[in-house]
Amino acid sequence: MVYKRAVLIILDSLGIGAAPDCQLFGDHDCNTLGHTAEAVGGLNLPRLQALGMGNIAYIQGVEPDPAPQASFGKMQERSAGKDTTTGHWEMMGIVLTSPFPTYPQGFPVELIAEFERRIGRKTLGNVVASGTEIIARLGEEHINTGFPIVYTSADSVFQIAAHEEIIPLAELYQICKIAREMLTGEHAVGRVIARPFIGSPGQFTRTAHRHDFSLLPPPNLLNRIQEAGQRVVGVGKIYDVFAGSGISETHPVENNREAVERVLDELAKSYDGLIFANLVDFDQSFGHRRDPQGYASALAEFDRSLPDILRGLKEDDLLIISADHGCDPTVSYSTDHTREFVPLLVYGSHVKPGVDLGTRSSFADIGQTIAEYLGVSAQDLAGSSFLPEVVK
């Protein structure tokens, strides 16, 4: 029996140059991949180069390939946002015309008061901050009081940090669920995020037990695939980003390496549908922490894993590699996401190599392409398929 699958791998935050509207989002001169390459004196990514990454834009050390193995291009986001949820939702056909709410001055006093009433504890923080900075600043007070730390960023997030020995994970997750139930209407933030940490004052470290509680998305391609009797397997935080909607099976992971291992496990199986994976280390470990050396190392690690991924593809698997937004580790004006184009690489035994797909007008073109490849109805969703341009 012949099975048809799409394999979508998102290199979280791997932007490839400032979008034309970046200044509307507080950004300028941002280029996650290009600036990372410059910061480390050039990248060595021979497998991504062979696919055509260097054909999309100038990247120091990653030359254009005269005969790239994949079709290539870049995409501009249509939605009003630059966060994980917005980017992933748009890929699956949802274009948001209004951004999720953000709180540059912290959350309203009455909102925090109601949250404290519901969880039966006071809170600390209620400021805009980076996760590592705020636990360094308030971690000791948290240990002494047992009060969770609430903070946000330039993104639409309500983040709750707690020491795992002070507020156990199960309780932290329950607190986050209470926040998620509260944050509706005008305060419907994109994500409530549990941010557990361990250690002692001066040596606090965030753990891999982060958990995202997203809004329930409108109907999208994931639901359409399931309705067609096919499977949707999420790897990494895909389940969280879509609040479980449209996900047949989920594989949470702690890092990029484990995400690749889960993708390889799925490739060895046979079924119709979508393998949808997010590799989060680029964003949370290196982009937000403004660590271009770490970002470059993570790219090199992924590049080394590509031969295994390509060998694992079956004859009727369609591989798409892209990103959900930028997070330039070299900019000095912010530690948040950056509004950028994202790369697009398309590969498979039925894909023409070397087709220049140009600049796509929406991330949703990915979803429409997957829908057409899988034979799934998606006329009511955003985007335009590029499958006719690349299929042999």
C-alpha positions, 0 to 999 in steps of 0.5 A: 500500500502507498502512503502519502505524508507531508513532513513539516519541520519548523526551525523555531525563529530562523528568520532570514531578513527583515520584513518590509513592515518590521518597523511596525513591530518595533524592529529594524535591521534584523536578520537572524540567519544572516547576522548569526553567520556574520557574528561567528565569521561564517556558518558551515552548513553543507547539507542545508547549502546543498538543499538551497538555503544559500540560494534564498539570501546571502548567508556568510559561509553558505554559498548558493548551490548551482544545482540545489537539491530542493526547491527554495524561497522565502515567505512573508507573514500576513498576520498581525504578529511575530510570535510562535502561535501566530506563525504556526496558525498562519501556516495552517491557514489562519491569518490573524488581522488583529494581534493578540494583546500585549502588556508593555506596562505589565498586566492590569492590577484588577486582572492580577488581583483576580488571578491571585484570588483564584489561585489562593496566593499572592504573586511577584513581578508583573513586569516585562522581563526576560525569563533568566533575568527575572528568576535571578532577581525574584527567585530568592523572594519566591522561595521565601514567600511561595508566591509565583512570579508573573511576567510578560514580554513583547509577545502576547504571553502570560508567563508564570515562573516557579521553583520546582521544589516550592511549587511542584510541576503539577500545581504550577500547571494547574495555576497556568490552567486557571490563568488560561481560563481567565484570559479571554475576551480583551485579555485573550493572550496567545499563550500562558506559559509555565516556566519552572526552574531549579537551583539556589540564589545566584544559580537558578536554571530553567528546566525543560518542563516548560509547558504552553497553554495556548488559545484554542485555534479556529478550524484549520488544516490540522482539523481538515487532515483528521476529518479526511481520516489521516493522522497528524503527529506533533513533535515538540510544542506543536500540541501546545501551540494548537491547544491539542486541536487537530493533533492525533498523537503528540511527542513532547521533547526537551531539545532539538536532538530529541525532536529529530529523534522523534521525527526519525521514529515517525518516518520509519512508520507508514501512514497518511497525514502530517508529521509537524515538528518544532525545534525550539532550541534556536529560539528559547535557548539562543535567540532570546538569550542573544547567543549567536555562537549557540545559535550557530552550533544548534544550526550545525547540529541540525545540519548534521542530522539532515542526512538521516532525515533525508534517508528516512523519507519514504518515496511519497513523503514531502519534506518542508523546512521553514520557520515561524518568525525571527529572533535575531541574537545580535540585535541590541534593542530587544530580546524578543522576536523579530519580524522577518521573512522565513526560509522555505525549502521543499524536498522529496522524490516527487519534487523538482530540484532547484525551483525558485519559489520567490517570495510567498505572500503568506505562511499559509502557502505551506498549508495549502500545499500540504492540503493539495498534496494530501488531497485534503479540502482546504478552500476555506483556509488562507494561502495559495499552493505552490505544489504545481510549481514544484511537483514532477 
